């Protein structure tokens, strides 16, 4: 297995907090996979994502990208953020330009591309995310689903090798959700590594090829979805048995 991101005994405590967001977190993520990251709110999933492209420096341990320790000097974070793109749960945290076209073009223009190359990237990303007809639209006038797809397009215009999406599917209607999963499918066929934080075990079962379960700042499971869903003890200990039973209509008390 070729790893694209590795976390080695990483710990992080947010200022003013008493509980570590990550505590001795160790994990190797395989390259080219569709990875689902599971865990209750507060389990450390978002903190892991912020480490993936150097947005936050770990207070202990190291993070490696394609075998190289992520540095926090002046040049490394910019290069890394081209390779690892993050789409946040709330697209309003990412959309800040006046129009959709300006927002998607922000990343490419900051790569020092010429105007024609940047425009091609904007067009390609907008096409993939089905927002080509929105390029002149003010970002504040978009629906929730449109904002999500525009935020995704802005990240894809950077052509990252790894796409990290934090609960991107959670607030989307079924049609937009299917559209985004279709985009993920095309990206995977291009060889991209996809990492999706989700609470939806149906997505894990039908979409993911690798799953990680987090609890109290640690990875307590990493492996194939079927191995997780068939592990009654792990499902019970992490509370996933109740969620899975509720969604599938199968009673879960016997697993608890």
KOLBALO-928595 format. One record per residue (C-alpha): x, y, z. Coordinates in steps of 0.25 Angstrom, whole numbers, padded with zeros to 4 digits, always signed. Layout:
XYZ
...
//
This chain:
+0000+0000+0000
+0005+0014-0004
+0002+0024+0006
+0000+0039+0002
-0002+0044+0016
+0003+0039+0029
+0001+0044+0044
+0011+0039+0054
+0008+0041+0068
+0001+0055+0066
-0005+0063+0077
-0012+0076+0077
-0018+0084+0088
-0026+0096+0084
-0023+0109+0093
-0032+0110+0105
-0037+0095+0104
-0034+0084+0114
-0037+0072+0105
-0027+0069+0093
-0033+0070+0080
-0023+0059+0075
-0015+0051+0085
-0005+0042+0080
-0012+0041+0066
-0005+0031+0057
-0011+0027+0043
-0006+0024+0029
-0016+0028+0018
-0014+0020+0005
-0012+0027-0008
-0023+0027-0019
-0034+0022-0010
-0048+0027-0006
-0046+0030+0009
-0058+0032+0019
-0054+0038+0032
-0065+0035+0043
-0066+0040+0057
-0075+0047+0066
-0074+0062+0067
-0062+0066+0075
-0055+0053+0071
-0044+0061+0064
-0048+0059+0050
-0047+0074+0046
-0034+0076+0053
-0028+0064+0045
-0033+0071+0032
-0026+0084+0036
-0013+0076+0038
-0014+0070+0024
-0010+0083+0017
-0002+0090+0028
-0013+0100+0032
-0009+0096+0047
+0005+0092+0052
+0004+0080+0061
+0009+0082+0076
+0015+0068+0076
+0018+0057+0065
+0020+0059+0050
+0011+0059+0038
+0016+0053+0025
+0012+0056+0010
+0017+0045+0000
+0027+0042+0010
+0032+0056+0013
+0031+0062+0027
+0021+0075+0025
+0030+0087+0028
+0024+0100+0033
+0034+0110+0027
+0030+0121+0017
+0029+0113+0005
+0024+0099+0008
+0010+0102+0013
+0007+0109-0001
+0012+0097-0009
+0005+0087+0000
-0008+0094-0001
-0007+0093-0016
-0006+0078-0014
-0017+0076-0003
-0030+0084-0005
-0040+0085+0006
-0055+0088+0005
-0061+0092+0018
-0074+0088+0023
-0080+0102+0022
-0077+0108+0008
-0079+0122+0013
-0065+0120+0020
-0059+0119+0007
-0067+0128-0003
-0062+0142-0001
-0061+0148-0015
-0072+0157-0022
-0075+0147-0033
-0074+0132-0035
-0064+0134-0046
-0055+0142-0037
-0056+0133-0026
-0052+0120-0034
-0041+0128-0041
-0035+0133-0028
-0026+0120-0026
-0021+0119-0040
-0017+0134-0041
-0009+0132-0028
-0001+0121-0034
+0005+0132-0044
-0002+0126-0056
-0005+0135-0067
-0019+0139-0070
-0022+0129-0081
-0017+0117-0073
-0025+0122-0061
-0037+0124-0069
-0036+0110-0074
-0035+0104-0060
-0047+0112-0056
-0055+0107-0068
-0051+0092-0066
-0055+0093-0051
-0068+0100-0053
-0072+0090-0064
-0068+0078-0055
-0076+0084-0043
-0088+0089-0053
-0087+0103-0049
-0083+0109-0063
-0096+0116-0064
-0093+0123-0050
-0080+0130-0053
-0086+0144-0053
-0095+0141-0042
-0092+0148-0028
-0087+0138-0018
-0097+0143-0008
-0109+0140-0017
-0106+0125-0018
-0114+0114-0012
-0108+0105-0002
-0105+0094-0012
-0100+0104-0022
-0090+0110-0012
-0085+0096-0008
-0082+0093-0023
-0075+0106-0025
-0067+0104-0013
-0063+0091-0018
-0060+0097-0032
-0051+0107-0025
-0043+0096-0019
-0042+0087-0032
-0037+0099-0040
-0024+0097-0032
-0023+0083-0038
-0020+0076-0024
-0015+0062-0023
-0024+0060-0011
-0038+0065-0008
-0042+0067+0006
-0057+0069+0009
-0062+0072+0023
-0077+0068+0023
-0079+0073+0009
-0091+0064+0007
-0098+0066+0020
-0107+0078+0017
-0109+0076+0002
-0122+0071-0004
-0123+0058-0011
-0120+0063-0025
-0108+0072-0022
-0103+0060-0013
-0103+0051-0025
-0097+0061-0034
-0085+0063-0024
-0083+0048-0022
-0083+0048-0038
-0072+0058-0037
-0064+0050-0027
-0066+0038-0036
-0059+0045-0048
-0048+0050-0039
-0045+0036-0034
-0044+0031-0048
-0034+0042-0050
-0025+0036-0039
-0029+0046-0028
-0029+0042-0014
-0042+0046-0007
-0044+0048+0008
-0059+0051+0012
-0063+0053+0027
-0077+0047+0028
-0087+0042+0038
-0094+0034+0027
-0091+0019+0028
-0099+0017+0015
-0089+0026+0008
-0078+0018+0015
-0084+0005+0010
-0087+0009-0004
-0076+0019-0007
-0063+0017+0001
-0052+0008-0001
-0045+0011+0012
-0051+0015+0025
-0045+0022+0038
-0053+0023+0051
-0048+0033+0061
-0051+0034+0076
-0046+0044+0086
-0035+0049+0077
-0030+0035+0072
-0032+0026+0061
-0038+0013+0066
-0041+0007+0053
-0035+0007+0039
-0038-0002+0028
-0049-0007+0018
-0063-0003+0020
-0068-0017+0021
-0058-0021+0032
-0064-0009+0040
-0078-0012+0038
-0076-0026+0041
-0069-0023+0054
-0080-0024+0064
-0070-0020+0076
-0065-0008+0069
-0078-0003+0064
-0084-0004+0078
-0072+0003+0085
-0072+0015+0075
-0087+0016+0075
-0088+0013+0060
-0097+0001+0063
-0109+0010+0067
-0107+0019+0055
-0106+0007+0045
-0118+0001+0051
-0126+0013+0051
-0123+0016+0036
-0124+0002+0031
-0137-0001+0039
-0130-0013+0046
-0130-0013+0061
-0117-0011+0068
-0119-0014+0082
-0113-0028+0081
-0099-0021+0077
-0100-0012+0090
//
